[in-house]
Amino acid sequence: MIIAQELELKQDISADVIFPPSDLYSDEPPVETELHLRQIILLFKCLEWLWKDRTDFYAAGNLTIYYSPNQKKSQFFRGPDFFVVLGTERKTRKSWVVWEEDGKYPNFILEILSPSTANTDREYKKELYQNTFRTPDYFWFDPYTFEFAGFYLTNGKYQPLEPNEKGHLWSEQLGLYLGIHQGFLRYFTPGGELVPTPEETAEEETKRAERLAAKLRELNIDPDTI
């Protein structure tokens, strides 16, 4: 049922219902551990750096998604740990309000598992993302046990993704692989190269400049003259 129809059918709206349906702040609990926080920041930072010249996406972590004007504040579901919406304006938001965003839902969702949320992520949220959000790519990752799984939506149902020879899973929506690297979930290019953070990029550029300077000195060329 579309949102306009829901509003027409609801005559008596409970005080627990989110209304009016605009300018809503996120209502998320704090992330559970430092490792969860670091993982969210890493995914966000790498994607924003990789897509720094793009203006047609929105990425966020631990942010509420409001998907119905009659959604209750007390409802079990809140926001994904990390999600990406494509084909939208790249700007900051207080929350993701579907009816204020041309009805757009996330194209990609990742949940970071913990003992208190794992069953919800594997069952309730998976069903919600499949049947209501219709999110094409859904992943989950446990930063302590390294449980990692991904699903893609086909014919209305989530089908498990098969890992490649490196154990990476392909996200069709992002055009990237996801895989575990040094204990964290990272992006990899279609060619299998690690997508760097801004800091890693700067460090590699510094090392490249140092190697070039050393090579020039071997050739008795002053690097400062180049």
N, C-alpha and C positions, 0 to 999 in steps of 0.2 A: 504494500500500500504506500502511495506517495505521501509526502509530508502534508501537502495541502488538503488531501482527503482526510488525513488523521485529524487535522484541526477542525474541519467541518463537522466530523462525527462526534467530537468531544464537546459536550455542552457544559458539564461540570468538571472542572479541573482541580485536582487535589492540590493542597498547599505544598505537597512534597514534589510536585512536578516542576521542572525547570521552565519558568515562564516569566517575563517575555523571552522569546527565543532569539536573543541576539546579545552581543557584547558579553559573552560568558567567559569567565576566568577558568583556567585549568583547576582541577580539584584532585590532584594526584597525591598519594602518600609519598614520603621520601623513599628513595631507592634503598634496598635492603643492606647492601654492603658497599665498601669502597670499590671492590672489584666490579660490581655491577655498574657503578658510576663510571669507572674508567673505561669499561667496555662500551657504554653508550656514547661517551665523549669521543672515543676513538673512531667509532663508526661514523658519527656525525662529522668529525673533523676531516677524515679522509675523503668522504664523499663531497663535502663542500670544496675541498681543495682540488679534487679531480675535476669537478664540474664548476670551477670558479668563473668560467666565462658564460655559463648558462643562467638564464633567468626564468626558466619554465618548470621549476620544481620547488617542492617544499619538503624539508626533512626536519624531524624533531624527535626528541626522546622524552619519555615520561610525561606526556602531554595528553590531556583528556580529549577524546573524540566524542562530540555530542552528535548523535545521529537521528534523534527524534525530538521534536518540541515537547512531547509528552513523556520523555525519558525522566525517570525519577532519580533524585539525588541518591536515594538509598539502594539503587540497583547494584547488583553484584559486579557488573562490568565497569571498568574505568578505561584508562588509556593504555595503548601498547608501550612497551619499553622503547621501541624505535620504529619509526615508520617513514615512508616516502610517498608523496603524492606527485604524480607527473602531470604535465599540461596545466599548471597553475602558476600564479604569480609568486615569485620568490620575494617574500617579505616576512617580517616578524608577525607573530600572532599570539593572542592570549590563550587560545585553545583552537582546536579544529572543529568548526561548526558546519556540519555537512550542508544544512539548508542555506547557509550563507556563502557556500563555495560551489554553487551550481550543481549541488548534489554529488559532488566528487567524494569518493572514499579512497583510502590508501591503495596504491598499486603494490606496495611491498610492506610487509610487517615482520618484525623480528621480536620474539619474546625471549628474555633471559631467565632461565629457569632457576628456581630456588625450592627448598623443601616445602615452603608454605604456598607456592604458586604453581608448582609443576603440574599437578592434576588439572587445575583450572586451565592452564595454557594448552595442555594436550587434549583436553576434552571440550570444556565450555567455550573457550575462546576460539578454538579451531572451528567449532560448529558455527559460531557467530560470524567469524571472518569468511567462512565458506557460504553460508546461507543468507546472511544479511548484508555484509560488506561487499561480498563477491570480490574480495582481494585476490588478485591472480597469484601472488607469491607470498607464501607464509613459511617462516623459518623459526626454529627455536634452538637455543644454545645454553648449556650449563657450564659456567666458567670454572667450576670446581671438579666436576666429573668428566667434562668435555663431551657430554652427550650433545649431538648435533644432528638435526634433521631438517629437511626442507620439503615443501609441497607446492605443486602448481595446480591451478584450477582448470579442469577440463571436463566438459559436459556437465558442469554444475557441481562437480565433486573434486575434492583434493586428492591428487595422486602423488605418492612419494617420489622424490627426485633421486636418481641414481648417481652416486659419486663417480668422478673420473678417477684416473689412475693415481692421482695425488690425494684423493679423498675430498676434493672440492665439489661443491654443489653449485649449479648454474642458476642464476637469477635472470630470467628472460626479460623482466621488467627493467632491471638495472643494466643489463648487458655486461654483467660482471660475474665472476665466480666468488663464492665465499668459502673460506677454509681456515683452519686453525694454524696460527703461526706464533710461536713463542708464548703459548698459553692464552692468546686472544684470538677472537674471530676477526679476520681481516678480509678485505677485498683483493681480488686478483683479476688482472686483465684477461681477455679472451686468449691471449698468448701465454698466460700462466705467470706473468710478472706481478710481484707484490705492488699494490697501490700504496704509495708512500704518504706519510704525514707531511705537513709543511716543514717540520723540523728535520725529518729524514731527508727531504729534498734539499734543504739548505746544507745539511751536513755532507751530502753526496757532492754538491756543487763545490763546497770548500775543498773536499778531498781531490776532486777533479782538477781544480785550480792548482793545488799543491803538487800534484803529479806533473802537470804541464810545466810548472815553474822548475821543478827538479830536472825534467827532461831538457829544458832550455839551458839550464846551467851546465848540464853535461856537454852541451854543444857550444859552450862558452858564449851564450847569448844572455844578455841581461834581461830578465823578465819585465823589468820596468820600462824597457824601451819598446815593448810590443804593444 
